[in-house]
Amino acid sequence: MSTINYSEKIPNNVNLGEDRTLQRALEGWQPNFINWWDDVGPEGSTNHEVYLRTAVSVDPQGWAQFGHVKMRDYRWGIFLNPGDSNREIHFGDHKGEKAWQDVPGEHRANLRRIIVTQGDTEPASVEQQRHLGLTAPSMYDLRNLFQINVEEGRHLWAMVYLLHKHFGRDGREEAEALLQRTSGDENNPRILGAFNERTPDWLAFFMFTYFTDRDGKFQLSALAESAFDPLARTTKFMLTEEAHHMFVGESGVSRVIARTAQVMNELKTDDPQKVRAAGAIDLGTIQRYLNFHYSVTIDLFGADQSSNAATFYSSGLKGRYEEGKRTDDHVLKGQTYKVLEVKDGQLVEKEVPMLNALNEVLRDDFIKDSVAGVGRWNKVLEKAGIPTRLAVPHKAFNRQIGALAGIKMSPEGRVVNDVEWAAKRDEWLPSAEDFAFVASLMGRVVEPGKFAGWISPPVMGINRQPVDFEYVRFG
């Protein structure tokens, strides 16, 4: 069923009405979700009518419609890609067997853990972005923030449905806990480190949606290969929505860079202080924000060697990015992969069993994709005649997880001592002064068609609307 039924209390395309027990359980969870949204969702947005995209089917040709919706009245629901009764598992020890419609008992704990960890990231990013609407650089950007927020809420519903339907009482308890943890909370934080970081300003938000939502793309793509068919179908549709989040990040940073380049050319200077005095964000600060968000995000892929990653793959729970396009045997026993470690103060490569290095394989796929986008940002500088280029730092820079955790490393990949790290840290990562400066630019601009002085307008509006369209009506 590709069309989504909006006549039910919880919109869905999974025939929810045919399972009264499940329907009642999810309708019982729904008020808790709304309370969570009211408490820690986008601040001050309750009465805003926002020009939002709402899923109406899972048909890629026409899956969404646009219209003004009151934020709190957004219809969060449960949408799965169409099933294929002949689908086979195409990797791991169960390769060639029929995909599972139910959770096999021996994989229950691992599958639940995977779903809970993915589910936990969705409300976390809404919490991290809670205050950003108060400092939006334009009505267009405010609308994009709210679109991402409601879709992260929808992605939480996607995981909660799987927990309720397939994991009994354990699943219901885990679904409750997803609304009890809070990003950055001292006593009950979110599961993954990057989702407890603050997102204090819009440059951080654009970097987050470029890098951290891109991590989401790669994790969801790996889960879309899963032998557990309901998880694969759920994450496939989540990827459709996720694409816009990365667009907001990539185009947002691009517009910041375009404005900075314009100011540099007008003033004929690359002096960061003069660029800042003119109300733009200097390229050094943009690079430091990039270094931070990139390094925090590549930690999300986990330790470079992981027995869990091997287990998840061999048992068919989580594949690789674009598993079907790879030309190996999709079992990987006896194959190897290179990972990094530090020996005698030097970075060296070593070969390890590929099954144990699958986190690193996914991380390397992510890095390749991220570097391509940074290249597109550099095209903006090139076009403006600015010689500076942005770059992602070395894979071992500022790492907190795995064999590279805590190693002092320059962005270029040189092992440094504690003294040099302390001296150079503020050249490599955002300083308190950088955050204070960027914060000083964050005044709210919400008149249609007007933009803050530190960012360029977009090339085109949303859904073919003009840039000065009334994307948000303030109630």
C-alpha positions in Angstrom: 0.0 0.0 0.0 1.9 3.1 -1.2 -0.8 5.7 -0.3 -0.8 7.0 3.2 -4.1 6.9 5.2 -4.6 10.3 6.9 -8.1 9.5 8.1 -6.7 7.6 11.2 -5.4 9.2 14.3 -1.9 8.1 13.4 -1.4 8.4 9.6 0.1 5.2 8.2 0.5 2.9 5.2 0.9 -0.3 7.3 -2.8 -1.1 7.9 -2.5 -0.1 11.5 -6.3 -0.4 12.0 -6.1 -4.2 11.5 -3.9 -4.6 14.6 -6.0 -3.0 17.4 -3.5 -3.9 20.2 -0.7 -2.2 18.4 -2.9 0.8 17.4 -3.9 1.3 21.0 -0.3 1.1 22.2 0.9 3.7 19.7 -2.1 5.9 20.4 -1.1 5.7 24.1 2.5 6.8 23.2 1.3 9.7 21.0 0.3 12.1 23.8 3.8 11.6 25.4 5.3 12.5 22.1 3.3 15.7 21.8 4.3 16.6 25.4 7.9 16.0 24.5 7.5 18.2 21.4 5.9 21.0 23.5 8.6 20.8 26.2 11.8 20.5 24.1 10.7 20.9 20.5 11.2 24.2 18.5 10.8 27.0 20.9 8.0 29.5 20.4 6.7 27.8 17.3 3.3 26.4 18.5 1.1 28.8 16.6 3.3 29.3 13.5 1.8 28.1 10.3 4.7 26.7 8.3 5.0 25.9 4.6 5.8 22.2 5.2 6.3 19.1 3.0 4.0 16.2 4.2 4.4 12.7 2.9 1.2 11.5 1.1 2.6 8.3 -0.4 5.8 6.3 -0.7 5.8 6.5 -4.5 9.1 8.3 -5.4 7.2 10.0 -8.3 4.9 12.0 -6.1 5.4 11.2 -2.5 4.8 14.6 -0.9 2.6 17.7 -0.9 3.3 21.2 0.4 1.1 23.6 2.4 0.9 25.7 5.5 0.5 23.6 8.6 0.5 24.6 12.2 3.7 23.0 13.7 1.9 21.3 16.5 -0.8 19.9 14.2 1.8 18.3 11.8 0.6 14.7 11.1 3.5 12.5 12.2 3.0 8.9 11.0 4.3 5.5 10.0 5.4 5.0 6.4 7.2 1.9 5.0 8.4 1.4 1.4 6.4 -1.3 -0.4 7.4 -4.9 0.5 8.6 -7.6 -1.9 7.5 -11.1 -0.8 10.4 -12.6 -2.8 13.1 -10.4 -1.3 16.2 -12.4 -0.3 19.0 -11.7 2.1 22.0 -10.7 0.0 24.9 -10.7 2.4 26.3 -12.5 5.5 25.8 -16.0 6.7 22.1 -16.1 5.6 22.8 -14.9 2.0 20.2 -16.4 -0.4 17.6 -17.1 2.3 14.2 -15.3 2.4 14.3 -11.9 4.2 12.7 -12.1 7.7 9.3 -10.5 8.4 9.7 -11.2 12.1 12.6 -10.9 14.5 14.6 -14.1 14.9 15.0 -14.9 18.6 18.8 -15.1 18.5 19.1 -11.6 16.9 16.4 -10.0 19.1 18.8 -8.1 21.5 21.1 -6.9 18.7 18.3 -5.7 16.5 16.6 -3.9 19.4 19.9 -2.2 20.2 20.4 -1.0 16.5 16.8 0.4 16.3 17.1 2.1 19.7 20.4 3.7 18.9 19.1 5.0 15.5 15.8 6.1 17.2 17.7 8.0 19.9 19.4 10.3 17.4 16.1 11.6 15.9 14.7 13.5 18.9 18.2 14.4 20.0 18.8 16.6 17.0 15.4 18.4 17.6 16.5 19.1 21.2 19.9 20.4 20.0 18.2 22.7 17.5 15.4 23.9 19.9 16.5 27.5 20.2 17.6 28.2 16.6 14.3 29.5 15.4 14.8 32.5 17.7 17.9 33.6 15.7 16.9 32.6 12.1 18.8 34.5 9.4 15.7 34.5 7.2 12.1 33.2 6.9 13.3 30.8 4.2 15.9 29.3 6.6 13.4 29.2 9.5 11.1 27.1 7.3 13.9 24.7 6.5 14.8 24.3 10.2 11.2 23.5 11.0 10.9 21.0 8.1 14.0 19.2 9.4 12.5 19.2 13.0 9.2 17.7 12.0 10.9 15.0 9.8 13.3 14.1 12.7 10.1 13.7 14.8 8.7 11.5 12.0 11.8 9.4 12.0 11.4 8.8 15.7 7.9 7.5 15.0 9.4 5.1 12.4 11.7 3.5 15.0 9.0 3.5 17.7 6.6 1.6 15.4 9.2 -1.1 14.9 9.9 -1.3 18.7 6.1 -1.6 19.5 5.3 -4.0 16.8 8.2 -6.4 17.0 9.7 -6.3 20.5 6.8 -6.7 23.0 7.1 -5.1 26.4 10.9 -4.5 26.0 10.1 -2.5 22.9 7.4 -0.4 24.6 9.8 0.4 27.5 12.5 1.4 25.0 10.0 3.6 23.2 9.2 5.4 26.5 12.9 5.8 27.2 13.4 7.6 23.9 11.3 10.5 25.2 13.0 10.4 28.7 16.7 10.9 27.6 17.6 14.5 26.7 20.4 15.9 24.6 23.2 17.1 26.9 21.4 16.0 30.1 23.9 15.3 32.9 22.0 12.3 34.3 20.2 10.9 31.3 21.9 12.0 28.1 21.4 10.8 24.5 23.3 7.5 23.6 25.8 8.9 21.1 28.3 11.7 21.9 27.6 14.0 18.9 24.0 14.2 19.9 24.9 15.7 23.3 26.9 18.6 21.8 25.3 22.0 21.7 24.2 23.5 18.4 24.6 27.1 19.5 24.3 29.0 16.2 23.3 28.7 12.5 26.8 28.0 11.2 26.9 25.0 13.6 23.4 24.0 12.4 24.5 24.0 8.8 27.6 22.0 9.6 25.6 19.6 11.6 23.0 19.0 8.8 25.9 18.7 6.3 28.0 16.2 8.3 25.9 14.6 11.0 22.8 14.1 8.8 25.2 12.7 6.2 26.2 10.1 8.9 22.5 9.4 9.1 22.4 8.8 5.3 25.2 6.2 5.6 23.8 4.5 8.7 20.3 4.4 7.2 21.6 3.1 3.9 23.4 0.2 5.8 20.2 -0.6 7.6 18.2 -0.5 4.4 20.1 -3.6 3.4 19.0 -5.5 6.6 17.7 -9.0 6.4 14.9 -7.8 8.8 12.6 -6.6 6.1 10.5 -4.1 8.2 13.7 -2.3 9.2 14.9 -2.2 5.6 11.6 -0.8 4.3 11.4 1.8 7.1 14.9 3.2 6.6 14.5 3.3 2.8 11.7 5.8 3.1 13.5 7.7 5.8 16.3 8.2 3.3 13.9 10.0 1.0 13.3 12.6 3.7 16.9 12.8 4.8 18.1 14.1 1.5 16.6 17.5 2.2 18.4 17.8 5.5 21.8 17.4 3.8 20.7 19.9 1.1 20.0 22.5 3.9 23.5 21.9 5.3 25.4 22.0 2.0 23.5 25.0 0.6 23.6 26.8 3.9 27.4 26.6 4.3 27.7 27.5 0.6 25.7 30.6 1.1 27.8 31.6 4.1 30.9 31.2 2.0 29.4 33.2 -0.9 28.6 36.1 1.4 32.1 36.0 3.0 33.8 36.0 -0.4 31.6 38.9 -1.5 32.7 40.9 1.5 36.4 40.0 1.0 36.2 41.2 -2.6 34.3 44.4 -1.7 37.0 45.2 1.0 39.8 43.7 -1.1 41.1 42.0 2.0 41.6 38.5 3.5 42.2 39.9 7.0 39.8 38.0 9.3 39.3 40.9 11.6 38.3 43.2 8.8 35.9 40.6 7.4 34.4 40.1 10.9 34.1 43.9 11.3 32.0 44.0 8.1 29.6 41.4 9.6 30.7 38.3 7.7 32.2 35.1 9.0 35.8 34.8 8.1 37.1 31.7 6.4 39.3 30.6 9.3 36.3 30.4 11.6 34.3 28.4 8.9 37.3 26.0 8.6 37.5 25.5 12.4 33.7 24.8 12.6 34.2 22.3 9.7 37.1 20.6 11.6 35.0 20.2 14.7 31.8 18.9 13.1 33.6 16.6 10.8 35.7 15.0 13.6 32.8 14.6 15.9 30.7 13.0 13.1 33.3 10.4 12.0 33.4 9.2 15.6 29.7 8.3 15.2 30.8 5.3 13.0 32.3 3.7 16.1 35.6 1.9 16.8 37.7 1.1 13.7 37.8 -2.5 14.8 34.5 -3.9 16.2 33.4 -7.4 16.8 29.8 -6.0 17.0 30.1 -4.7 13.4 31.3 -8.2 12.3 28.3 -9.9 14.1 25.8 -7.4 12.7 27.1 -8.1 9.1 27.5 -11.8 9.3 24.0 -12.2 10.9 22.4 -10.0 8.2 21.3 -7.2 10.5 23.3 -4.4 8.9 24.9 -4.3 5.5 27.4 -1.9 3.9 26.5 1.3 2.0 25.3 0.2 -1.5 25.9 -3.4 -0.7 24.3 -4.5 -4.0 26.8 -2.5 -6.1 29.8 -4.2 -4.5 31.5 -7.0 -6.5 32.9 -9.2 -3.7 31.3 -12.3 -2.2 29.2 -10.4 0.3 30.4 -12.8 3.1 33.9 -11.3 3.6 35.4 -14.1 5.5 39.2 -14.1 4.9 39.2 -10.6 3.4 41.1 -7.7 5.0 41.0 -3.9 5.2 43.5 -1.3 6.3 43.0 0.7 9.5 45.2 3.3 11.3 47.1 3.1 14.6 49.9 5.1 16.2 53.3 3.3 16.7 56.3 5.1 18.1 54.7 8.5 17.6 53.9 7.8 13.9 50.6 6.9 12.2 50.8 3.5 10.5 48.4 1.4 8.5 47.7 -2.2 9.4 45.7 -5.0 7.7 42.8 -6.4 9.8 40.0 -8.8 9.0 37.4 -6.9 6.9 34.5 -8.1 9.0 36.0 -6.5 12.1 36.7 -3.2 10.1 33.2 -2.6 8.7 32.8 0.6 10.8 35.9 1.8 9.1 34.6 0.8 5.7 31.4 2.9 6.3 33.5 5.8 7.7 35.7 5.8 4.6 32.5 5.8 2.3 31.3 8.8 4.4 34.6 10.6 4.1 34.6 10.3 0.3 31.1 11.7 0.1 31.9 14.6 2.5 35.1 15.6 0.7 33.0 15.9 -2.6 30.7 18.4 -0.9 33.7 20.4 0.5 35.0 20.5 -3.1 31.7 22.2 -4.1 32.2 24.8 -1.4 35.6 25.5 -2.8 34.1 26.1 -6.2 32.3 29.0 -4.7 35.6 30.5 -3.5 37.2 29.7 -6.9 34.4 31.4 -8.8 34.8 34.5 -6.5 38.6 34.6 -7.2 39.5 33.8 -3.6 42.6 31.7 -3.3 41.8 30.1 0.1 40.5 26.5 0.1 38.6 24.6 2.8 39.6 21.0 3.6 38.5 18.2 5.8 41.1 17.4 8.5 42.9 14.1 8.7 40.9 11.1 9.8 42.8 10.9 13.1 42.2 14.5 14.1 40.3 15.2 17.3 39.1 11.6 17.6 37.5 10.4 20.9 36.6 6.8 19.8 38.6 3.7 18.7 42.3 3.2 18.4 42.8 6.9 17.5 41.0 8.3 20.6 42.8 11.0 22.4 45.8 11.1 20.0 47.1 14.6 19.5 47.1 15.2 15.8 47.3 18.3 13.6 44.6 18.7 10.9 47.2 17.8 8.3 47.9 14.4 10.0 51.0 15.1 12.0 51.3 13.6 15.5 52.0 16.6 18.0 52.8 16.7 21.7 50.6 18.1 24.4 52.3 21.5 24.4 51.8 22.1 20.7 48.2 20.9 20.8 47.5 23.3 23.7 49.2 26.2 21.7 47.4 25.4 18.4 44.1 24.2 19.6 42.3 27.5 18.9 43.8 27.6 15.4 42.3 24.2 14.7 39.0 24.1 16.5 36.4 26.8 17.3 37.5 28.9 20.3 35.3 30.6 22.9 36.0 33.8 21.0 34.8 32.3 17.7 31.6 31.1 19.3 31.0 34.6 20.8 31.7 36.3 17.5 29.3 34.0 15.5 26.7 34.4 18.3 27.0 38.2 18.0 25.7 37.9 14.4 22.7 35.8 15.2 19.9 38.4 15.1 16.5 37.2 13.9 15.5 38.2 10.4 12.0 37.0 9.4 10.6 39.6 6.9 9.9 37.7 3.7 12.8 38.0 1.2 15.2 39.7 3.8 18.4 37.9 4.9 21.0 38.5 7.6 24.2 40.2 6.5 26.4 37.1 7.0 24.6 34.8 4.5 23.6 35.1 0.9 20.0 34.4 -0.3 19.4 31.0 -2.0 19.3 30.7 -5.7 15.7 29.5 -5.6 12.9 29.0 -3.1 11.3 25.8 -1.9 8.9 23.9 -4.2 9.3 26.5 -6.9 8.1 29.3 -4.7 9.8 32.7 -4.9 12.6 33.4 -2.3 10.4 36.1 -0.8 7.4 33.8 -0.3 5.7 33.8 3.1 7.1 30.5 4.3 6.1 31.1 7.9 2.9 32.8 9.1 3.4 33.9 12.7 0.2 33.3 14.7 
